[in-house]
Amino acid sequence: MEVLLAACHAVLIGCDGINSVVAKWLGLAKPSYSGRSAAIGFAHYPGGHGFGPNILQFNGHGFRSGMMPCNERDVYWFFTFSPSEKDNGVDESAARMKQFVLSNLRCLKVPSEVLAVVEKSQMSEVLLAPLRFRPPLSLVTASISRGCVCVAGDALHPMTPDLAQGGCAALEDGVILARCLGETTININGGIERSKRVEAGLREYARIRRWRSVDLIATAYVVGLVQQSDNALVSFLRDRVLSGALARRLLKLADYDCGTL
């Protein structure tokens, strides 16, 4: 890192994930635990699963689950919940986690085809992980770039998966970063001028991505809490009042134009 900073003819882009060393060096706030965890799995159907290209989602009391086809033979499913003492150590093995998911879905009386997807998943294909996010307000004044160093992807905006925009946001970062850096190579004489233009390009990238990152992280966190809530009033409002507003908000965030290279 020191060599890169001294020469300033290269750029260090931290794309090293939620535990980013570069983000730590920049002084970004440490990702926080959301209080929720997610189990994910994959079911393989050699002869084809027969599901249409649709996403199914189910909201229970304190959990949320869904599934979607990846292709004609593989189906991805997820189950998010808030761990508690009564979960009886479901995080100790994939087998326990799988049975925990099935028992909750049976109580919700989901279609048998959905249960079959979870049941068909191999133990090695069931994973459990805590859901973490970077506090959105911490990004308002944070140093997303410094000198010839910046962060992108989960190193910049780790968020809960409730918007399904994490990967999309990383692609947006790449397009905008390439554009901002590309503009620094126009009509330069090298040396100090190049250094200053590169730093200015990274500052412009940080300016553009700051509020987009804050918006995505905050919305994902709130949407996750509302959709997974076991509070009777919140559940009622979610199902009867907020469903349309949430759907419009999700579509608006996904329908984002970051421009061209």
ABEGO torsion letter per residue (X at the ends): XAAAAAAGABBBBBAAEAABAAAAAAGBBBBBBAGBBBBBBBBBBAAEAGBBBBBBBBBBBGBBBBBBBABAABBBBBBBBBBBAAAGGAAABAAAAAAAAAAAAAAAGBBAAAAAAAAABBAAABBBBBBBBBBAAAAAABBABBEABBBBEAAABBBBAAAGAAAAAAAAAAAAAAAAAAAAABGBAEEAAAAAAAAAAAAAAAAAAAAAAAAAAAAAAAAAAAAABABAAAAAAAAAAAAAAAAAAAAAAABBBAEBX
